[in-house]
């Protein structure tokens, strides 16, 4: 396996140390990684190809795994060391190193199999590079803001847009507003808030993705789907009260 791809796989759910644990289910040279944030406001599912035998393994310390992979050369050979027929270590080999990463029992890590989605989303947005750049700049400028508010409406040109706002848009508050074109049947009377830091990290790690789609439900659920070099990820963010 290529090192660059394995690093991307890990980074797409590690999210700059926000998530340390994940369940890896390998079957027919395909891995599905189920992961969630400690307080369950983010749940995700990653799927890609991997050259490993079928197994269910737990990754308890993703930061340590990433540190090991980062010292290797580009071409890697992955395999399991077993105890009693069960994988106990991930063996990572290149031309210079033979590395061992200690695996955990996957049953000791909470595994969320699916997300209960409301029936009909209110909009789906094709996320462009410009939007990601704008969001990351806005979050850097208002780094202490922890909520991103989203509302559907029309702009001054009467075009349908989703308005994203960091901060409170009041007389005595700092705020940044920017828009993304979208389609919807009806405008929203109230905005929906999400964790601005989680959204920042997942957009940053997917800034080079081939496609990114954001789907929004009025009940307070966001799904972001990304595809990059055969790595498919679904992130689900729960709305804030």
N, C-alpha and C positions, 0 to 999 in steps of 0.2 A: 504494500500500500504506500502511496506517496505521503510523505510527512506533511506537506502543505495541506492536503485534504484532511488528514486526521486532525491537524490543529484546527482547521475550520470547523469540523464536526464538534470538537470539544468546545470551542469558543462560542458556538451558536447556542449552546444551552448553559454554559458556565456564566455568560453575561457579566464578564469582569468581576468575578468572585461573588456575584449575587446568589448563585445556585451551586452548591457543592456536591449534591447527591443526585444520582440518576440510576435508573434500572435499564440495563442493556439486554434486549432480547434478540438473539441471533438465530436466524433460520434461513437455510438455503442461500447463504452468503449475502443476506440482507440483515441489517441491524435496525431495530426500532428502539429509540431511547425515550423513555417517559421521564419527565422531570417536572418539578413544581417549586415555587418559591417557598421559603419557610412559613409564611403566613397565608399561603394558598391564593394570593391575588394574581398569580401567574401560573398557568399550567401549559405544558408544551409536549409536542410529539415530533421527533426527528426520525427520518427514514433515509437510509442510503445503503450502498453496497459495501461489503467488507469481506475480506478473505479470512474467515474464522469459522470453526466448526460450531454446530448448533449448541446453544447454551443460554441460560438465564443467569446473569451476573449483576452484582451491585457495585457501583462506583461510589465510595463513601467520601473520598477526598479528591475531587476533580482538580483542584489546584496542584496537588502533588503529581497527578498523572500528566498534566500539561507541562509541568516543569521537567519531567523525565523526557517526554517526547521532544521538547524544545532543544535538547542537547544533541539530538541525533542528526544523521545525514538524511538525504531526501528519500531514498528507497528503504522501506521497512518491511520486515517479516514479522507477522504477529502470530502467536500461538498461545495455548493455555498449558500451564503446569497443573496437574490434578492431584488431589488427595482423596482416596476412596471413590474415584470416578467422577468427582466434582471439581470444577475449575477453582483453584485457590490463588493462582497468580497469572497475570498477563505478562507474557514474555515478549519483549520488544527488541528486535535485533537489527543492526545495520553493519556496515563494514568495520566500525570501531568499537561498538558497545553491545553488550548483552544486558538488557535492563529487565528488572522484575518489579511489577506493580502488584501489591497485595489486594486481592479482590474481597468483596464482602458478600455475605448471603443476601441475595436479592429480596428475600422475604422480610429482611430487617429494615428495608427502605420502603416507605409508603409509595405505592404505585397507583396512580389515577389512570384508569383505563380509558375513560371518555369524559366528555363535557356535555351536560344537558343544555342544549341550545333552545332558545325560544323559536317559535315557528318561522317567523318571517323577519329578515333584517330590514332596516330602514334605508340602508345605502351600502354600496361597495365602491371603494375608491382605489384606482390604480396609482400606487405611490411612485412618484418619480424622484430622480436624484436631487432635483432642486428642492423638493419638499424636505428630504432628509437633511440637506445642508441647512435649510432655513430652521428646521426644528433644533438641530444641534447648536446652531449659533444662538438661537433664542434661549435655549436651556443654559448655555454658557454665560449669557448675559444676566439671567435671573436664576443663578445656580441654587438659591435657597428655596425656590418655588417647588413644591412637591406635588402639585395638582395641575393637570392639563384639562381644560374644559373644552368640550366640542359641542357645536350647535349647527344645525342645518338651516340655511336660509338663502337669501339672494344678496348679491353685492350691488354696488352703485350702477352697474351696467345691466342689472336685472338678470344676472347669470346665477344658476344654482351652484352653491358652494357649501363646503363644510368649513366653518370658522373654528380655528384652534386658538385658544387664548391661555397664556401663562400669566398669572397674577390676576388681581381684581381690577376690572375696568371701571374704576370709580375716580372721583376727583383727586383723592389724596393717596392713590396707590400706583405702584409701578406695574406695567403690564405690557405684553407684546401680543399682537394679533397677526395671524397670517391665514391664508385660505388655500383650499384644494378644490378643484372642480369635481363635481359629482352629480348624480341624479337621484331624485327621490320623489315620492308621491305627495308628501305634505311636509311643511316646515315644522320644526320643533319649537314648542313654547318654552321649554327649559333646556339648559345644557346638561350634558353628562360628563362627569369628572372621572379621570383615571390617574393612576400613579405616573407622574411625569418622569421619574427616574428610571422605572422599568422600561417605559417606552423609549427613552433616550438610549439605553443600553442595547435593546434589541434592534433599534434602527441603526445604531453605530456598527454593530457586528454584521449587519446585513446590507451595508451601504453599497456593496458591489454585486448584490444579487441580480439575477437576470430578470426576475419578476417579483414584485411585492404587492399584495392586495390586502386592503384593510376593509373589513366588514363590521358594521355597527348595528347593534340591536338597541331599541329604545329602553329595554328593561335594564340596561347597564352592562352590556357584554361587548367586548371587542375581540375580533379574530384577525390576526395578521399571518398571512401565508407567504412563504418565501421559497424560491427555487434558485440554487446556485451550484453549478458543476455536479449535478446529480444528487445534491443534498436538498431534501424537501423538509420544511419545518412548518408546523402550525403552532402559533402562540395564542393563548386565550387569556385576556386580561379582564378581571372583574372590576366593575365600576366602584367608585368611592361614594360614601354617603355624604 
